[in-house]
Amino acid sequence: MDPYLENHWLDVHTKLVAYAADELNRVLPESLVARTEERVAVESDWGGQRVMGPDVRVFSPPRRDTGNEGGQVIDAPFKLVLELDPITERFVRILDRGGRLITVIEFISPTNKTSGLEDYREKRRELLSAGVNLVEIDLTRQGSWRALMRPHFCPTEGIAEYRTTIRTAPGTAYLFPMPLRSRLPDIPIPLRSGDPPTSLPLQQLIDQVHQNGRYSATIDYTEPCDPPLTGDDVKWAQELRNIQP
């Protein structure tokens, strides 16, 4: 895994979701289909987050400010507004022909492990309670992966820079550790009861992202990695410039 890709996560994430759906539609049974989906989260620097489904936006003309939600109106040179930045989070859904949701595949973003952690865990609980399989592919090093993994915990021998967690029920989870210097594994994707799992080739998808995003031509591996690397990983990462994806 190229750790420098994390600094370009928005583009990498978008490509991974699209490529994963395409790959799954190539190998899924004819009675199942993979679709990309998105949700919109409004986040601020103070940590609050509000998650909304995609919808039609209706804009009304500006109106005169006649109040302050029950507070006083102050005659001042400026009125300050909250800085709320919309974040589009994309994921893959696997459905049957009747539209029943079978499996959700999430490429975990740093937001899911920081300010959006509780919202994400609540969404996870809802999916698992509804009998939906959930595959969480964590290819970022920012945020608290241990908090994301709760209520499960990771054994010492399973600790790695990256990981995939497969959840098939509220109390059942499987872990695939993914060390920084190792090739990413093929991940089994659970489907319906009685269906054999299909396989998602993570390394192939990352290679495709790296090539189509032209990252080998734009990343300067002599610059410090963000988040920082330590020890021998610094030299190893610098040598990535000579590795063809």
C-alpha positions as CSV (number, residue, x, y, z in Angstrom):
1,M,0.0,0.0,0.0
2,D,1.3,3.4,-0.9
3,P,0.9,5.6,2.2
4,Y,1.3,8.8,0.2
5,L,-2.1,8.2,-1.4
6,E,-3.8,9.1,1.9
7,N,-3.0,12.7,1.3
8,H,-5.2,12.5,-1.9
9,W,-8.0,10.5,-0.2
10,L,-11.0,12.3,-1.7
11,D,-9.9,11.3,-5.2
12,V,-8.6,7.9,-4.2
13,H,-11.9,7.1,-2.3
14,T,-14.1,8.1,-5.2
15,K,-12.1,5.9,-7.7
16,L,-12.0,3.0,-5.3
17,V,-15.8,3.0,-4.8
18,A,-16.4,3.1,-8.6
19,Y,-13.8,0.5,-9.5
20,A,-15.0,-1.9,-6.7
21,A,-18.6,-1.7,-8.0
22,D,-17.4,-2.4,-11.5
23,E,-15.3,-5.4,-10.4
24,L,-18.1,-6.8,-8.3
25,N,-20.6,-6.6,-11.2
26,R,-18.1,-8.6,-13.3
27,V,-18.1,-11.5,-10.8
28,L,-21.4,-11.4,-8.9
29,P,-24.2,-13.9,-9.6
30,E,-26.7,-12.7,-12.2
31,S,-29.3,-12.3,-9.5
32,L,-27.2,-9.7,-7.6
33,V,-26.0,-6.2,-8.6
34,A,-23.5,-3.7,-7.1
35,R,-24.4,-0.1,-7.1
36,T,-22.5,3.0,-5.8
37,E,-24.4,5.3,-3.4
38,E,-23.6,8.4,-1.5
39,R,-24.7,10.3,1.6
40,V,-23.9,13.9,2.5
41,A,-22.5,14.9,5.9
42,V,-22.2,18.5,7.1
43,E,-19.2,18.8,9.3
44,S,-17.6,21.7,11.2
45,D,-14.3,22.2,12.9
46,W,-15.9,22.0,16.3
47,G,-16.7,18.3,15.7
48,G,-20.4,18.4,15.1
49,Q,-21.7,16.4,12.2
50,R,-25.1,16.0,10.6
51,V,-25.6,13.2,8.1
52,M,-28.2,13.6,5.3
53,G,-29.2,11.4,2.3
54,P,-28.7,12.9,-1.1
55,D,-31.7,15.0,-2.1
56,V,-32.8,17.8,-4.4
57,R,-31.7,21.2,-3.1
58,V,-34.3,24.0,-3.2
59,F,-33.0,27.6,-2.8
60,S,-35.1,30.5,-1.9
61,P,-34.3,34.2,-2.4
62,P,-32.4,35.9,0.4
63,R,-34.6,37.4,3.1
64,R,-34.1,40.1,5.6
65,D,-32.7,38.9,8.9
66,T,-35.6,39.6,11.3
67,G,-34.4,37.6,14.4
68,N,-31.9,35.4,16.0
69,E,-33.9,32.2,16.8
70,G,-35.4,33.9,19.9
71,G,-32.2,35.9,20.7
72,Q,-31.4,39.6,20.3
73,V,-30.6,41.3,17.0
74,I,-27.4,43.2,17.3
75,D,-26.5,46.2,15.1
76,A,-22.9,45.3,14.2
77,P,-20.7,45.7,11.1
78,F,-20.7,41.9,10.4
79,K,-22.9,38.9,11.3
80,L,-20.8,35.7,11.6
81,V,-22.0,32.4,10.2
82,L,-21.0,28.9,11.1
83,E,-18.5,27.2,8.8
84,L,-20.3,24.0,7.7
85,D,-18.6,22.1,4.9
86,P,-20.6,19.3,3.1
87,I,-18.7,16.0,2.8
88,T,-19.9,13.5,0.2
89,E,-19.3,9.9,1.5
90,R,-19.6,7.2,-1.1
91,F,-20.0,3.4,-0.7
92,V,-21.0,0.3,-2.5
93,R,-24.3,-1.5,-2.0
94,I,-25.0,-5.1,-3.2
95,L,-28.7,-5.7,-3.9
96,D,-30.8,-8.5,-5.2
97,R,-33.2,-8.1,-8.1
98,G,-36.0,-7.1,-5.8
99,G,-34.0,-4.2,-4.4
100,R,-33.2,-6.0,-1.0
101,L,-29.9,-4.8,0.5
102,I,-27.5,-7.7,1.0
103,T,-24.1,-6.2,1.7
104,V,-22.6,-2.7,2.1
105,I,-18.9,-2.1,1.4
106,E,-17.3,1.0,3.0
107,F,-13.9,2.4,2.3
108,I,-13.3,4.0,5.6
109,S,-12.4,7.7,5.6
110,P,-10.6,9.6,8.3
111,T,-13.8,11.3,9.2
112,N,-15.4,7.9,10.1
113,K,-12.6,7.5,12.7
114,T,-12.7,11.1,14.1
115,S,-15.6,13.6,14.2
116,G,-18.0,11.3,12.4
117,L,-17.3,8.2,14.5
118,E,-20.5,8.0,16.5
119,D,-22.7,8.7,13.4
120,Y,-20.9,5.9,11.5
121,R,-21.2,3.4,14.4
122,E,-24.9,4.1,14.6
123,K,-25.3,3.5,10.9
124,R,-23.4,0.3,11.3
125,R,-25.7,-0.9,14.1
126,E,-28.7,-0.2,11.9
127,L,-27.4,-2.2,9.0
128,L,-26.4,-5.2,11.1
129,S,-29.7,-5.2,13.0
130,A,-31.4,-5.3,9.6
131,G,-29.4,-8.4,8.6
132,V,-27.1,-6.6,6.1
133,N,-23.5,-7.7,5.8
134,L,-20.9,-4.9,6.3
135,V,-17.4,-4.8,4.9
136,E,-15.2,-2.0,6.3
137,I,-11.9,-1.5,4.3
138,D,-9.6,0.8,6.2
139,L,-6.8,2.2,4.1
140,T,-6.1,5.4,6.1
141,R,-3.9,5.8,9.1
142,Q,-5.6,8.9,10.6
143,G,-8.1,8.6,13.4
144,S,-8.8,6.0,16.0
145,W,-9.1,2.6,14.3
146,R,-9.5,0.9,17.8
147,A,-12.6,3.1,18.5
148,L,-14.0,2.2,15.1
149,M,-13.6,-1.5,15.8
150,R,-15.5,-1.4,19.1
151,P,-17.2,-3.4,20.6
152,H,-14.7,-5.8,19.2
153,F,-11.0,-5.6,20.0
154,C,-7.9,-6.4,18.0
155,P,-5.4,-9.1,19.3
156,T,-1.8,-7.9,19.4
157,E,-0.8,-10.2,16.6
158,G,-3.5,-8.7,14.4
159,I,-2.4,-5.0,14.7
160,A,-1.4,-3.5,11.3
161,E,-1.4,-0.1,9.6
162,Y,-4.4,-1.1,7.6
163,R,-7.2,-3.6,8.0
164,T,-10.5,-5.0,6.7
165,T,-13.3,-5.9,9.0
166,I,-16.1,-8.1,7.8
167,R,-19.3,-8.1,9.9
168,T,-22.1,-10.6,9.1
169,A,-24.2,-10.0,12.3
170,P,-24.2,-7.7,15.3
171,G,-21.8,-9.9,17.3
172,T,-19.9,-11.6,14.5
173,A,-16.8,-10.0,12.9
174,Y,-13.7,-11.2,11.0
175,L,-10.4,-9.3,10.7
176,F,-7.9,-9.1,7.8
177,P,-4.8,-7.3,9.0
178,M,-3.0,-5.4,6.1
179,P,0.6,-4.4,6.9
180,L,2.0,-1.3,5.3
181,R,4.7,-3.1,3.3
182,S,2.6,-6.0,2.2
183,R,0.5,-6.4,-0.9
184,L,-3.2,-5.9,-0.2
185,P,-5.1,-9.2,-0.1
186,D,-8.2,-10.3,-2.0
187,I,-11.1,-9.8,0.4
188,P,-14.1,-12.2,0.6
189,I,-17.4,-10.4,0.2
190,P,-20.3,-12.1,2.0
191,L,-23.5,-12.3,0.1
192,R,-26.8,-14.1,0.8
193,S,-27.0,-17.2,3.0
194,G,-26.1,-20.1,0.8
195,D,-24.1,-18.0,-1.7
196,P,-20.3,-18.5,-1.6
197,P,-18.5,-15.2,-0.9
198,T,-17.2,-13.4,-3.9
199,S,-13.7,-11.8,-3.9
200,L,-12.6,-8.2,-4.1
201,P,-9.0,-7.8,-5.3
202,L,-7.8,-4.8,-3.2
203,Q,-4.3,-4.6,-4.6
204,Q,-5.6,-4.6,-8.2
205,L,-8.0,-1.7,-7.3
206,I,-5.3,0.3,-5.7
207,D,-3.0,-0.3,-8.7
208,Q,-5.8,0.9,-10.9
209,V,-6.3,4.0,-8.8
210,H,-2.5,4.8,-8.8
211,Q,-2.2,4.4,-12.6
212,N,-5.4,6.2,-13.6
213,G,-4.7,9.0,-11.1
214,R,-1.2,9.5,-12.5
215,Y,0.1,9.6,-8.9
216,S,3.6,8.3,-9.8
217,A,4.0,11.5,-11.8
218,T,2.6,13.9,-9.2
219,I,3.7,12.5,-5.7
220,D,7.1,13.7,-4.4
221,Y,8.3,10.8,-2.3
222,T,11.2,12.9,-1.0
223,E,8.8,15.0,1.0
224,P,7.6,13.8,4.4
225,C,4.5,11.5,4.3
226,D,1.3,12.8,5.9
227,P,0.5,11.3,8.4
228,P,4.3,10.9,9.2
229,L,6.1,7.6,8.8
230,T,8.7,6.4,11.3
231,G,11.9,4.3,11.3
232,D,12.7,2.1,8.3
233,D,9.3,2.9,6.8
234,V,10.6,6.4,5.8
235,K,13.3,4.9,3.5
236,W,10.9,2.2,2.2
237,A,8.3,4.9,1.2
238,Q,10.9,6.9,-0.6
239,E,11.9,3.9,-2.7
240,L,8.3,3.7,-3.9
241,R,9.2,6.2,-6.7
242,N,11.0,3.3,-8.4
243,I,8.2,0.8,-8.1
244,Q,5.8,0.6,-11.1
245,P,2.2,0.2,-9.9
